[in-house]
Amino acid sequence: MKILIIEDDRRISEYLKKGLEPEGFEVTTSNDGYEGLNLAIGKNFDLMLLDIMLPNIDGLSIIEKIREEGLSTPVILLTSKDSLEDKVFGLNSGADDYLPKPFNFNELIARINAVTRRSTTSSTTQLECGSLTLNRVTRNVYKNGEDIVLTSKEYSLLEYFMKNINKILSRKNIIDVVWKNKCDTESNIIDVYIKRLRDKIEYQDENPNPYIQSVRGIGYRMRVRQDDDNNKDETVLEN
């Protein structure tokens, strides 16, 4: 499980990192609000441990921005603000749990397990994008009810796109998630698989719905195209 810790006190973040890694967690830390926000949006984390008082941008604003991006990553607030009003405000801001400092490390582990268990239980087993449906349990993919046969890697690539509809995914993002960092960002393997995927989900469509756009110099994104007039390509985009 990948955990992002955004905490401006380096002693606390290092303490958490040293305690969580032996428990089997993969931990990334940030001591700055903007840097932490970019990490949260740019990479896939299973959980965030977030301080409220941070340099440049506060923790509640970070929650607001990642929710605007469509990210449902569970968030546990770790903060010295422990009044009932603070807790209610934090939870209403989109946090999944609230743990006042100082806290017991075993309690933190229990809360991490509880939050991620709730998240796993509530996560949808089916993803949809326009005429496309992906079942995450059976790993079946359908377009307009017709079965589409994908390889394991094509499935993983499509699932990643469908979990991030309308979001631009960089080549590095795609390599990190789909290829587990096992290929170079300059490799053309991404382009090869994108072409294969396009051939299967956009086949025989003059105006495919959904479709994958190339974002010149950055990566790709999946969109739902309604009609040509309302979804003309931006200048940075290529079909």
C-alpha positions in Angstrom: 0.0 0.0 0.0 1.3 3.4 -1.0 1.0 6.2 1.6 1.7 9.9 1.1 2.6 11.9 4.2 2.3 15.7 3.9 3.7 17.1 7.2 5.8 20.2 7.6 7.5 18.9 10.8 10.3 16.7 9.4 10.7 14.9 12.7 7.1 13.7 12.6 7.2 12.7 9.0 10.4 10.8 9.4 9.0 9.1 12.6 5.9 8.1 10.7 8.0 6.8 7.7 10.3 4.7 9.9 7.3 3.3 11.7 5.1 2.5 8.7 7.7 1.0 6.4 8.3 -2.1 8.6 4.6 -2.6 8.6 4.7 -3.1 4.8 3.7 0.3 3.6 5.5 2.2 0.8 5.9 5.8 2.2 6.5 9.1 0.3 6.9 12.2 2.4 6.6 15.9 1.7 7.1 18.9 3.9 5.5 21.5 1.7 1.8 22.0 0.7 2.3 22.6 -3.0 4.8 19.8 -3.4 2.5 17.4 -1.6 -0.5 18.5 -3.7 1.4 17.8 -6.9 2.5 14.4 -5.6 -1.1 13.6 -4.6 -2.5 14.5 -8.1 0.4 13.2 -10.1 0.8 9.8 -8.6 -1.5 7.0 -7.3 -1.6 6.7 -3.6 -3.8 4.4 -1.5 -3.9 6.8 1.5 -2.8 10.3 2.6 -1.8 11.3 6.1 -2.2 15.1 6.0 -1.4 17.9 8.4 -3.6 21.0 8.3 -1.1 23.7 8.9 1.3 23.5 6.0 3.6 26.0 4.1 2.1 27.6 0.9 -1.2 25.8 1.0 -3.1 24.3 4.0 -4.2 20.7 4.3 -7.9 21.4 3.9 -7.3 23.2 0.6 -5.3 20.2 -0.5 -8.3 18.0 0.2 -10.6 20.3 -1.7 -8.3 20.4 -4.8 -7.8 16.6 -5.0 -11.5 16.1 -4.7 -12.0 18.6 -7.5 -9.6 16.4 -9.5 -11.9 13.5 -9.0 -9.5 11.7 -6.6 -11.2 9.6 -3.9 -7.9 8.8 -2.1 -8.7 8.3 1.6 -7.3 11.1 3.8 -6.5 11.0 7.5 -5.9 14.4 9.1 -3.1 14.5 11.6 -3.3 17.8 13.5 -2.8 19.6 16.8 -6.3 21.1 16.3 -8.4 18.9 18.5 -11.6 20.8 19.3 -15.0 19.2 18.2 -15.5 22.1 15.8 -12.1 21.5 14.2 -12.9 17.7 13.8 -16.3 18.4 12.3 -14.9 21.0 9.9 -12.1 18.7 8.8 -14.4 15.7 8.2 -16.9 17.9 6.3 -14.0 19.2 4.1 -13.6 15.7 2.7 -11.3 13.9 5.1 -12.1 10.3 6.0 -10.7 10.4 9.6 -9.2 12.9 12.0 -6.5 12.0 14.5 -5.3 14.8 16.9 -1.6 15.1 17.9 0.0 13.6 19.9 -1.4 10.2 19.0 -0.5 6.6 19.7 1.2 4.9 16.8 -0.9 1.7 17.2 -4.0 3.7 17.0 -2.8 5.3 13.8 -2.2 1.8 12.3 -5.7 0.8 13.3 -7.2 3.9 11.8 -5.3 3.3 8.5 -6.6 -0.2 8.3 -10.1 0.9 9.1 -10.1 3.7 6.5 -8.6 1.6 3.7 -11.0 -1.3 4.5 -14.0 1.1 4.1 -12.5 2.5 0.9 -12.0 -1.0 -0.6 -15.5 -2.1 0.4 -17.1 1.0 -1.0 -15.1 1.2 -4.2 -17.1 0.5 -7.3 -16.7 -2.8 -9.1 -17.8 -1.2 -12.4 -16.3 1.7 -14.3 -18.2 3.4 -17.1 -17.1 5.9 -19.8 -19.7 6.7 -22.4 -20.5 3.5 -24.3 -17.7 1.6 -22.5 -18.1 -0.5 -19.4 -15.4 -2.2 -17.4 -16.1 -4.8 -14.7 -13.2 -4.8 -12.2 -14.2 -8.1 -10.7 -14.6 -10.2 -13.8 -12.2 -8.0 -15.8 -14.6 -8.0 -18.7 -14.9 -5.0 -20.9 -18.0 -4.1 -23.0 -18.8 -1.5 -25.6 -22.5 -1.0 -26.2 -23.0 -4.4 -24.6 -20.5 -6.1 -27.0 -17.6 -8.0 -25.4 -14.1 -6.5 -26.1 -11.2 -8.9 -25.7 -8.1 -7.3 -24.1 -4.7 -8.5 -23.1 -3.8 -8.2 -19.5 -1.7 -5.1 -20.2 -4.4 -3.5 -22.3 -6.9 -4.1 -19.5 -4.6 -2.4 -17.0 -4.1 0.5 -19.3 -7.8 0.9 -19.9 -8.6 0.6 -16.2 -6.2 3.4 -15.4 -7.7 5.6 -18.0 -11.2 4.9 -16.9 -10.3 5.7 -13.3 -9.1 9.1 -14.4 -11.6 10.2 -17.0 -10.8 13.7 -18.4 -7.5 13.8 -16.5 -4.2 14.2 -18.5 -1.9 11.3 -17.6 1.7 11.8 -18.2 3.9 9.1 -19.8 5.6 8.7 -16.4 2.2 8.3 -14.6 1.3 5.5 -17.1 4.7 3.8 -16.7 4.6 4.0 -12.9 1.1 2.5 -12.7 0.8 0.1 -15.7 4.4 -0.9 -16.2 5.5 -0.6 -12.5 8.5 1.5 -13.5 9.9 -1.3 -15.7 10.3 0.6 -18.9 11.8 3.9 -19.9 9.7 7.0 -20.5 11.3 7.4 -23.9 10.2 3.9 -25.0 7.5 3.7 -27.6 5.8 0.8 -25.8 3.2 3.2 -24.4 2.3 4.4 -27.9 2.1 0.8 -29.2 -0.4 -0.2 -26.5 -2.4 3.0 -26.9 -2.8 2.3 -30.6 -3.9 -1.3 -29.8 -6.4 0.0 -27.3 -7.7 2.7 -29.6 -8.2 0.0 -32.3 -10.3 -2.0 -30.0 -12.4 0.6 -28.2 -12.8 3.1 -31.1 -13.1 0.6 -33.9 -15.4 1.5 -36.8 -16.5 4.8 -35.2 -16.4 8.0 -37.1 -17.0 9.8 -33.8 -15.8 7.4 -31.1 -17.3 7.6 -27.7 -15.2 7.3 -25.5 -11.9 8.0 -27.1 -8.3 8.6 -26.1 -6.5 11.9 -26.9 -2.8 12.4 -27.2 -1.6 15.5 -25.4 1.5 16.7 -27.2 4.6 16.6 -25.1 2.8 15.3 -22.0 0.8 12.1 -22.4 -2.8 11.0 -22.9 -6.3 11.4 -21.6 -9.6 9.7 -22.1 -12.7 11.7 -22.8 -16.3 11.1 -23.6 -17.0 12.8 -26.9 -20.6 14.0 -27.3 -20.3 15.6 -30.7 -17.7 17.2 -32.9 -18.8 20.8 -32.3 -18.7 20.7 -28.5 -15.5 18.7 -28.2 -13.1 20.2 -30.8 -9.5 19.3 -30.0 -7.5 21.9 -28.1 -4.3 23.2 -29.8 -2.1 21.0 -27.6 -4.1 17.8 -28.5 -3.7 15.3 -31.2 -6.0 12.5 -32.1 
